[in-house]
Amino acid sequence: MKSFVYSSQPSRVIFGLGALRALEQEIDLLGAHRALVLCTPGQRKQAEHVAQILGARAAGIYDRAVMHVPMDTVREARETARRLGADCAVAVGGGSTTGLGKAIALDSGLPILAIPTTYAGSEMTPIFGLTEAGIKKTGRDVRVLPRTVIYDPELSVGLPVGLSVTSGINAIAHAAEGLYARDGNPVMSLMAEEGIRAMADGLGQIAKSSTDLDARGECLYGAWLCGTVLGSVGMALHHKLCHTLGGSFNLPHAETHTVVLPHAIAYNSQAAPDAMRCISRALHRPDASAAAALFDLARGHQAPTSLRALGMRAEDLDRAADIALANPYWNPRPIERVAVRELLQAAFDGTRPA
C-alpha cells in the first residue's frame, strides 16, 4: 500500500460548447466590477470580443503578453491594472497570457478568470514563472491560481494544427512527469493517464479536421486533466530543462516541451517503470517504450523533434546543462551532469530514443 497526501485546488471550471456565455455571471460570482482583459498581440480580436461581452465591466485591454513572462512586461501590466482600477483580470489565450495574469495576481491579489484558447494547462495550476536577466524562475502560490476557468471548444478552433499539436504535447508533459512525481498519488495518476489519452486521441482527430468541435473538446478536457496534475504535484527534470531552454535561450515554450519530453522520459525510464507503462498504454502503444511513443506522436504530426530546428546553438548546450544543474528539481533518477548533457545532445540532434 502506498501512503500519500492529496489536496484539491480551489478552482471553478465551466466546460462546454458556448461556455463563454457564462462570462458575465462568473465575473459577478467573483464580486468583480472592472476586469482588465489580457492577451497577446495576435489575440487582440478575441480579447475585444470578450471585452464587448463584458460591456461596462471591461476596464480595458492589455495586449502585450509574451512567452516566458519577462519582468518588464509584468511591471507594465501591473501598472496598467492599477491605473485603470481593475479589480480582476480576464486572461484570454494560452500559457503566456495566463502567466501574465498570474504575475499581476502575485503582486496585487487580483482574482483571475482564465479563458484558454490553447492546451497549455497553466490555468489549472498555482505555478508561476518570471524571467529576468535571462533566468526563468518558478514558484507556487495559491494567489495566482485562476479562480474560474471557462473552457469553450469553439474558442480553440482557430488554433492551427501545428500549434495544437505542440500545445497538446506540452500538456502531456505535465501529466507524464506527474506519474513519477515524488508527491504523486493515485488520484493524480488516474488523471494523468486519462489526460494523456484524451489529448493524444483529440490531436489525432484534429489532424484530420481542425474544426472538429468534439476533438477540440477532447483536447481541452485533456488539457484540464494534465494541468490539474501539474498544479497538484511537483515537477522534475523535464520541466527544469524546458524552463532553462526557454528562459535563458528564448526558445518557444510548447515546441521546446515537445522536443525535450521523449528524451527526459528516456532518461527516467529505468527509474520509473510503472509510469512508463501508463504513458505507453495511454498512447495506445503498450509494446513500445514510452519515450519512443512520445517521439513518434510528435513526428507523426509533423511537430519539431530537434532543438536545432528551434534555433538552439550547439555551442550553448554546455551552458544549458550548467544552468539546469545549478538548481535542479527533484527527479526519480539522480541528476548526473554527463547524462544530462547527453540528453540535451540527443534532443538537439532529434534522435529517436531507443
Secondary structure, DSSP 8 states (H G I E B T S, - for coil): -----------EEEESTTGGGGHHHHHHHTT-S-EEEE--GGGHHHHHHHHHHHGGGEEEEE----TT-BHHHHHHHHHHHHHHT-SEEEEEESHHHHHHHHHHHHHH---EEEEESSS--GGG--EEEEEETTEEEEEE-GGGS-SEEEE-GGGGTTS-HHHHHHHHHHHHHHHHHHTT-TT--HHHHHHHHHHHHHHHHHHHHHHH-TT-HHHHHHHHHHHHHHHHHHHHS---HHHHHHHHHHHHH---HHHHHHHHHHHHHHHHTTT-HHHHHHHHHHTT-TTS-HHHHHHHHHHHTT----TGGGT--GGGHHHHHHHHHHS----SS---HHHHHHHHHHHHHT----
